[in-house]
Amino acid sequence: MKAIKTSLCKNDRVMVMTGKDKGKSGKIIEILHGKDRARVEGINLVKRHTKPGPNSKGGIVEVEASIHLSNLMLICPKCAEPVRISHKVLDDGKKIRVCKKCSDAIPLEK
């Protein structure tokens, strides 16, 4: 199976387009490139039963499970809506992400 190329990066604000969390938005915590999935803050919460360790108490903990990249859309900082992304090469050779609706550059969040 071939991996999907994605324009999404860590710390991007995204909205879920399908599934049980449809319409919710959050920040990407981690991208799992080999599986074409991402973990999003506050989305797809599941309960994990954990044993007590030296630094943590045991019990039932809610954590974010991964969600497939095809179910996510980037939220444009200017439009404040989920948008498609295109790429543009600047004169100095840098490649940037561009919003398809407002044609504004989308910066990479750190």
C-alpha positions as a LaTeX table, in Angstrom:
\begin{tabular}{lrrr}
\hline
Residue & $x$ (\AA) & $y$ (\AA) & $z$ (\AA) \\
\hline
Met1 & 0.00 & 0.00 & 0.00 \\
Lys2 & 1.37 & 3.38 & $-1.02$ \\
Ala3 & 1.47 & 6.25 & 1.48 \\
Ile4 & $-0.67$ & 9.33 & 0.87 \\
Lys5 & 1.14 & 12.63 & 0.30 \\
Thr6 & $-0.22$ & 15.17 & 2.73 \\
Ser7 & $-0.02$ & 18.92 & 3.13 \\
Leu8 & $-0.96$ & 18.71 & 6.79 \\
Cys9 & 1.70 & 19.29 & 9.44 \\
Lys10 & 1.99 & 19.07 & 13.20 \\
Asn11 & 0.22 & 21.97 & 15.03 \\
Asp12 & $-2.14$ & 22.67 & 12.07 \\
Arg13 & $-5.78$ & 23.39 & 12.95 \\
Val14 & $-8.01$ & 20.86 & 11.20 \\
Met15 & $-11.70$ & 19.97 & 11.01 \\
Val16 & $-13.08$ & 16.43 & 10.88 \\
Met17 & $-15.22$ & 15.95 & 7.75 \\
Thr18 & $-16.64$ & 12.44 & 8.35 \\
Gly19 & $-17.21$ & 9.97 & 11.17 \\
Lys20 & $-18.46$ & 10.23 & 14.73 \\
Asp21 & $-16.60$ & 13.52 & 15.37 \\
Lys22 & $-17.81$ & 15.24 & 12.16 \\
Gly23 & $-17.70$ & 19.05 & 12.47 \\
Lys24 & $-15.29$ & 19.11 & 15.41 \\
Ser25 & $-11.94$ & 20.84 & 15.08 \\
Gly26 & $-8.62$ & 20.58 & 16.85 \\
Lys27 & $-4.84$ & 20.82 & 16.57 \\
Ile28 & $-2.75$ & 17.99 & 15.11 \\
Ile29 & $-0.62$ & 16.41 & 17.86 \\
Glu30 & 1.20 & 13.85 & 15.72 \\
Ile31 & 1.20 & 12.54 & 12.14 \\
Leu32 & 1.75 & 8.80 & 11.60 \\
His33 & 3.18 & 8.82 & 8.06 \\
Gly34 & 3.45 & 5.06 & 7.58 \\
Lys35 & $-0.23$ & 4.57 & 8.40 \\
Asp36 & $-1.64$ & 7.76 & 6.75 \\
Arg37 & $-3.20$ & 8.77 & 10.05 \\
Ala38 & $-2.99$ & 11.64 & 12.54 \\
Arg39 & $-3.76$ & 12.21 & 16.21 \\
Val40 & $-5.86$ & 15.34 & 16.76 \\
Glu41 & $-6.34$ & 17.10 & 20.11 \\
Gly42 & $-9.78$ & 16.26 & 21.59 \\
Ile43 & $-10.90$ & 14.13 & 18.61 \\
Asn44 & $-11.60$ & 10.36 & 18.53 \\
Leu45 & $-11.20$ & 9.88 & 22.28 \\
Val46 & $-10.95$ & 6.27 & 23.51 \\
Lys47 & $-10.61$ & 4.82 & 26.99 \\
Arg48 & $-7.39$ & 2.99 & 27.88 \\
His49 & $-7.00$ & 0.81 & 30.98 \\
Thr50 & $-3.51$ & 1.48 & 32.31 \\
Lys51 & $-1.50$ & $-0.24$ & 35.00 \\
Pro52 & 0.15 & 1.87 & 37.67 \\
Gly53 & 3.79 & 2.64 & 36.99 \\
Pro54 & 6.57 & 4.31 & 38.92 \\
Asn55 & 5.55 & 7.78 & 37.67 \\
Ser56 & 1.81 & 7.37 & 37.04 \\
Lys57 & $-1.34$ & 6.14 & 38.70 \\
Gly58 & $-3.32$ & 3.34 & 37.09 \\
Gly59 & $-6.92$ & 3.56 & 36.01 \\
Ile60 & $-9.07$ & 4.36 & 33.01 \\
Val61 & $-7.54$ & 7.16 & 30.92 \\
Glu62 & $-9.06$ & 8.90 & 27.89 \\
Val63 & $-6.56$ & 9.37 & 25.06 \\
Glu64 & $-6.79$ & 10.49 & 21.43 \\
Ala65 & $-6.79$ & 7.66 & 18.90 \\
Ser66 & $-5.60$ & 8.26 & 15.35 \\
Ile67 & $-7.91$ & 9.31 & 12.51 \\
His68 & $-7.27$ & 8.86 & 8.79 \\
Leu69 & $-5.84$ & 11.88 & 6.95 \\
Ser70 & $-8.56$ & 11.71 & 4.28 \\
Asn71 & $-11.14$ & 12.62 & 6.94 \\
Leu72 & $-9.39$ & 15.89 & 7.87 \\
Met73 & $-9.35$ & 19.34 & 6.23 \\
Leu74 & $-7.06$ & 22.23 & 7.13 \\
Ile75 & $-8.70$ & 25.34 & 8.60 \\
Cys76 & $-7.39$ & 28.50 & 6.90 \\
Pro77 & $-6.27$ & 31.10 & 9.48 \\
Lys78 & $-7.70$ & 33.95 & 7.36 \\
Cys79 & $-10.99$ & 32.36 & 6.16 \\
Ala80 & $-11.57$ & 30.40 & 9.41 \\
Glu81 & $-13.13$ & 27.64 & 7.28 \\
Pro82 & $-11.98$ & 24.19 & 6.17 \\
Val83 & $-10.27$ & 24.63 & 2.80 \\
Arg84 & $-8.38$ & 22.77 & 0.12 \\
Ile85 & $-4.69$ & 23.51 & $-0.23$ \\
Ser86 & $-2.57$ & 24.23 & $-3.28$ \\
His87 & 1.17 & 24.76 & $-3.47$ \\
Lys88 & 3.06 & 27.69 & $-4.94$ \\
Val89 & 6.77 & 28.10 & $-5.61$ \\
Leu90 & 8.11 & 31.56 & $-4.78$ \\
Asp91 & 10.82 & 33.39 & $-6.76$ \\
Asp92 & 13.49 & 32.36 & $-4.25$ \\
Gly93 & 12.58 & 28.66 & $-4.73$ \\
Lys94 & 10.63 & 28.18 & $-1.47$ \\
Lys95 & 7.46 & 26.10 & $-1.69$ \\
Ile96 & 4.47 & 27.39 & 0.32 \\
Arg97 & 0.92 & 26.23 & 1.01 \\
Val98 & $-1.87$ & 28.43 & $-0.37$ \\
Cys99 & $-5.59$ & 28.53 & 0.52 \\
Lys100 & $-7.81$ & 27.73 & $-2.49$ \\
Lys101 & $-10.60$ & 30.10 & $-1.29$ \\
Cys102 & $-8.75$ & 33.30 & $-0.37$ \\
Ser103 & $-5.40$ & 32.65 & $-2.11$ \\
Asp104 & $-3.58$ & 33.57 & 1.10 \\
Ala105 & $-0.37$ & 31.80 & 2.17 \\
Ile106 & $-0.78$ & 29.32 & 5.02 \\
Pro107 & 2.27 & 29.38 & 7.31 \\
Leu108 & 3.74 & 26.28 & 8.93 \\
Glu109 & 2.96 & 26.47 & 12.67 \\
Lys110 & 5.82 & 25.75 & 15.09 \\
\hline
\end{tabular}
